[in-house]
Amino acid sequence: MPAVLRQLFWIGRLEGASFLLLLGVAMPLKYLAGQPLAVRVVGTLHGVLFVLFLAALWRAADAQAWPRRHVIVGAIASLVPFGTFWFERWVRAATPARRT
């Protein structure tokens, strides 16, 4: 597997996990327990990972000569809970395996 795809997948996993942590832990802590610091910390981390995911997506699309549709699907997937995990599976299914 090309290094750009491995990088995209790892960043996607981290971004997806941070999104779930933000929605499932930090937001309830803020609104149910009055702990806004959790959203500030996890939200900042998620924001950085989101930008890194979009940059890695752009880099992978350029290196793999993906059609614009792949970039659009990846960008939309990053906005949906579990989306980056689904996007990784979608790309793996669409990318032919290399034999070495």
Buried (B, 14 or more C-beta within 10 A) or exposed (E): EEEBBEBBBBBBBBBBBBBBBBEEEBBEBBEEEEEEEBBEEBBEBBEEBBEBBBEBBBBBBEBBEBEEEBBEBBBEBBEEEEBBBBBBEBBEEEEEEEEE
